Amino acid sequence: MPATETLGRRSAIPFLFTRGTHYEVGFDVGRTFSGLIHSYLDTSDELNKVFLPIYQTPEGKKIYDETLASVRENFPQYVREIEGTADGAKVPFHKLFLLNMDDVLPTVAGYKSTDNPETGCSTVCCNQPGQEVLGHTEDVLADVMNHIYFVSAHIISDSPQGRWKITEEHFTSLCYAGHLPGFTMSYNHHGLVFSVNIISAKNCVSGKTPRYFITRALLAAENFVQAQQILRDSGCGAANAVSINMTFLNQEGDRLFHNAEVGPAANGATESALSVLTASPGEHIYHCNKFLRLKIPETGGMIIASSEQRLSTLNNYPDPLNKDDVARMLGDISHPEYNVFQDLPGAQVKTVAVGIFDCVGRTWSIYADNPTKSNPVVVLPLFLKSTKK
């Protein structure tokens, strides 16, 4: 039996600090986490039993090529980042790009079934006086367990990069092995704090921007206006669906939390569908893995049933007033099948980490186990560009 199957839940998340070009940062990630990336590529059922077999068909290769061409045109720097990771880890580029295409390939090719397990996450934003908190469970297919790491990267480019003309990025992100930063929980030096919930749209689009690249681009956003611009992706649009929960620590005035639902640019559209909900002081936001506002068809099945139950569980709690309330909600295991903290024996979806951002204390607590039963593995300070030393 492979070691990854007997390892169990580990209280260990490795961390890389890196600086350089996009390719150099990617290379450092690949070289440093080569073992985790190789292990994940070897054991990922989604990659080996779904993505690769479809990629090897003429239709699958066409979808892959169309999407890669679009991303090369709009976000060439992030393609170079993946190329660097592939070279550093000594793995094939196409395998990593398939991971970052996510559900675009099987959905467009018509291979996706509602019976397939779907990953999912739960997010709670609490906006109370002195208690401004964004909490998030990172729920993924069980084979991702122990295949995660932190990347803190400072990228300075000689010339503006990609469609948004970015010259500098400085961020810290929790990453799945072999995947771009930005898709789980992250913050950047402009004070953007965000978490991601996938949404499983019934109709994805080839030749558009996969959500992994949209959330990667979000790591460069300086303010809420830029964040919305990145999510709309005007001129192209999203290939699939995603939900973003965010706030800016440096914003003037009252604390505001936002949930942005992003839908694919379908039916010839050239920008993403977008709906934003804002929580003012005294309010809260809960989000899981289904559209709550956009009227876009979803695949149905397990991801919807799980999301509805987790939302019901969260709504049955009194409104969260502080960080302890958020931790208690994210650690809930009261349901026999669809828990907020997912860790049932033999389950195909597991919570691999829980993160709690304290926007007042400017810290990010990461738990490798249930936050009601364990201490954080690490509490990271949130260093921003304006921080005086």
N, C-alpha and C positions, 0 to 999 in steps of 0.2 A: 504494500500500500504506500503511495507517495507520502512523503513527510508532511505535505501541506494538508493532507486529509486527517492526520493524527495530531497536528500541532495544537488545535484548539485556539481559543481566543487569547491573544497575547496583549499584554499591557506595554506595548512598544511601538512607537511610530518614529522612524528615522527622519532626520532633518538635514537638508542641504542648503548652504548659503553659496550663491554663485553670482558672478558678475561677468558681463561680456556682451557679445553680439547675440542675436537670436540663435544662430547656429551653435555658438560656443556654449550658451546656457543649455540648449538642448543636449549637446554632447556631454556636458558635465552631468546632467540628469541621467542620461543613458549609461555613462561609464560608472557613476556612483551606485545606481540602483539596477545594474545589469542583472544581478541574481534574481531580484524580485520581478523584473520585467520578463526574463526567460521563464521563470516559474509560472507567471500568470499566462503567458502565451501558450505554454504547454498544457495548462490545466483548464483554460477557459472554454467551457462548452459553447458559449455564445459565439466565440471566434471560430472554433474548430468545427462545430456542427451546424452553424447557421451562416455566418458571414463568409467564410472561405469557400464552402461549396457553392454558394450563390455567385461569389466573385469569379469562380471558375467557369461560369456559363457565359455565353455571348451577351445576354441581356444584362447580367450582373456586371460584367466588365464595362459595358456601355454606361451604366449608371455611375459606376466608380469613376470612369474617365471624365464624364460630364461634370461631376461634382468636384473632382480634383482640379479640372481646368478653371472652374468658377472660383475656387478658393485661391488658386495660384494668381489669378488676375486681381482679386480684391484684397487678399491677405497673404501675399507671398512670404512675409516674414514668419508667419506661423507654420507655413509649410517647411521653411528652412529649420525652424525649431524642431519639428518632427523628424526631419532628415538628420539633424544633429543627434537626437535621441536614438534613432535607429543606428547611426554609425557608432555612437558611444557604447551602446549595448550590444552591437554586432548582431542585429536582427533585421529582417527584411522591412523596408519602408512600407510596403503595401499592407502588411499586417497592422502596423500602428495606425495608418490612415484609415483602415477599416474600423478599428476601434473608435476613432474620432468621428467617423460617419454615423456611428451608432445605429439607430433603427431605420435610417433612410434607405439603406440597401434592401433589407428584407421587405419593408413596407411597399416601396415603389415596385419591387419585383413581384409583389403579390404573394410572398411566402409567409407573411406574418399571421399568426393565429392568436385568437383571444385566449386559447388554452395555455399559451406560453407564459411562464412567470415573468413578471415585470418588476424592475427595481422601483423604489419609491422612497420618498423622504417626507418628514413632517417638520414644519416650521412654526414657531410661536414668536410673535413680536409683542412685547409688553412696553407700553409707553406711559409710564407713571412718573410723578415727580421724584427725581432722584433715583429712579429705577427704570432706566432705558435699556432694554435687553432684547437681543435677537438670539433665539435658541433654535437648534437644528439637529435632527437625527440624520445621519448619513446611512441610508438603507440601500443595499446593493445585492446582486446575486451572491450567494454564499461563497463562491470561489474567489471573490475579491477579498475576503477576510484575510488579514495580515499581508495584503498586497497594496498598501497605501504608504504614502510618505509626504513630508512637507517640502516645498520648494520656496525659498526666499530668493528672489532674483532681482538684480538691478541691471537693466538693459539700456545702454545709451547707443544710439545709432548716428552714423555720420550724416545721414540724409533722412528726410521724412519717409516713414514706412507705411505701406498699405493705403487703403482708401481713406483712412482718417488722418493720415500724415503724422504719425506718432514718431517722436524722436527719443523719448525716454519713458521707461516703465520701471516701477519699483513696487513689488508686491510680495505677499506671502500667501500661499495657497496649499490646501490639502489636496493631494492628487492620487488618482488611481494609477497603478503601475502602467506605464506606456501611454498614458493619456495626457493631453494638454492640461496645464493649470487652468483654474477658473471654473471648474464644473461642480465643485462641491461647496466648500466654505472658503472665503478669501477676504482679504482687505488690501487696499493699495495705499501709497504714501499720500494721496490726496484726501484720504479719510473715507473712501468708499468701503463699506462693509456689506457683504452680501452672501446669500446662500441660494441654492438651486434646487428646485423640484422638477423632475421630468414630468411631462404630460405626453400621453401616447395618442397622437393624432391618427385618425383612421387613414388620412390621405397625406403622405409626405411627397416632396417634390425633388426630382433629380435636377442637378445643375444649379442648386441654390446653396445657401450657407448653412451647413449643419450647426446645430445648437452648440456643440463644443467650441466652434470657432467664434460664435457670437459671444459666449461667456468668456472666452479667452480675450477677445477684444475689449470686453467690459472692464478688464483689469487695468486698462489705460484711462478710463473715464475720470475726468476732473470734477464733474458736477452732474446734477440730475438731468440737465438739458442734454449733455453729451451722452449720458447713459441711455436716454430715450432714443437719441439718434442712432446709437449702436444697435439697440434692440429692433428698431424699425428696419434698419439695413436697407434704406431706400436705394433703388436702382438694381437691387437683387432680391433680398428678402430671405427669410428663414426657410430651411428645407423641412424642418420638423417643429415640434412644439416644446415649450419650456416655461417655467414660472420662476421669477426672480424676486427675492425678498431683500430689500436694501435700505440703507440710510447713509447719509454723509455726516461724518463726525464734525467737520468744520463748517457746516452750514450755519448761516445766520438765523437768529430767531428761534422759534420753538423746534424741538425735536420732531421730525417727521419720519415715519417708516412708510415704505411703499412696497406693494406687491404688483409686479408687472406680469400679466399673462401674455405670452407670445405665441402666435399661431403661424403655421406655414403660409408662404406666399403662393397660394393655390389659384387655379383657374386664370392663369396669366398675370396675376398680380406681380408687381415689382417691389413690394415692401411687405414686411411682416404685418400680420394682424396684431394689434396691441391694445390692451386694456389695463389701466393703472388704477389701483385703489390706494388711498393714502390714509394712514392712521395718525391723527393729531394727538396731542397730550390727553391722557385719560382713556385712550382707545387701544385696541389690540388688533392683531391680524393672525389668523390661522390659515395655513395652506398646506395641502398635501399633493396629490398627483392627478387632479382632474380640473377641468375648467370650471370656475365658479361664476364667470361673467361672459367670456367669449362663447358664442354659439357656434362651435366648430365640432364636427363629428369626431368621436374618439373610438378606440378599438373595443372598449368594453372589457368584460372578463374580470380577472383577478385584480388588476390595478384599480379598477373603479370600485369594486366591492371593498377592497382594502382601504382606499381613500375615504369612502363614505363612512366606514366604521371608525377610522381614526379621527375624522372630523367630528363625528358624533361623540366620541370619547372626550375630545378636547372641549367641545361645547357643553358637555355635562359638568365640567369643572366650573367653579366660580371664576370670574375674570381674574387673570393673573395680575398681581400687584407688585411682585418683586422677582429677583433672580431665583430664589428658592422655589417659588410657585412654578416658574418656567421649567426648572430641573425636574420637579415632581411630575409635571405633565408629560415631559419628554421621556421619562422613565416608566410611564404607565404600562402595566402588563395585565390589565384586568380582563381583556377579551380572550376567549379560548383560541382564536385563530388570527385575528388581525390586531395585533398590539401596536401601540405607538413605538415602544422599544421592542424591536423584533429579534427574538433570540430563541424561538421554539426549536427543540431538537429535530434535526432532519429537515428544517424549513429551507426552501430554496432562496428566500430573501432574508438577509440578516442586517441588523444595525451594526455597522463596523466602527462607528465613532459618533459621539455627540459633542457638539460645540456650543458654547454659550459666550456671546459677545456682550460685555458690559460697556455700554457706550459712555457712561459717566466715569467709571474707573479706568476706561480704556485698556481693557484686558480681554483676552480670548482664552477661555478655559476649554481644554480638549479632554474628553473622557473616552477611554477605550472600552469601557463597560457601562452598565446602567448607572446614570448619575445619582440615583437614589441609593445605590449600594456601594459606590466607589468614589475615590478622590480623583481629581483630574490627573492625567499623565503629565500634563504641562499647563502652566498658565503663562501665556505669551503677552508681553506688553505690546500695545499697538503704537508703533513709531511712525509719525507722520512727517511730511516734508517740512512743516512749519515748527516742528519740535525744536526747542532751543536746547543746546547741550552745555 
